[in-house]
Amino acid sequence: MVATATAIYEKGVLRLLTPVSLPDRARVHLRIQVENKMGR
C-alpha cells in the first residue's frame, strides 16, 4: 500500500490529519517533507 497523508508534529508525536487503513501496530516507512511556510 502506498499513501500520502498530511500530519502535524506536536509534543514529539506525528499526528495524521486523515485516517489510513492499517492494522494495529503495522510498521511503515516514512518520508518526511516539511512544508515551507513564509520563511520558517
Summary of the structure (lengths in Angstrom):
residues: 40
radius of gyration: 12.1
end to end distance: 32.0
largest distance: 37.7
contacts: 32
relative contact order: 0.21
helix: 0%
strand: 20%
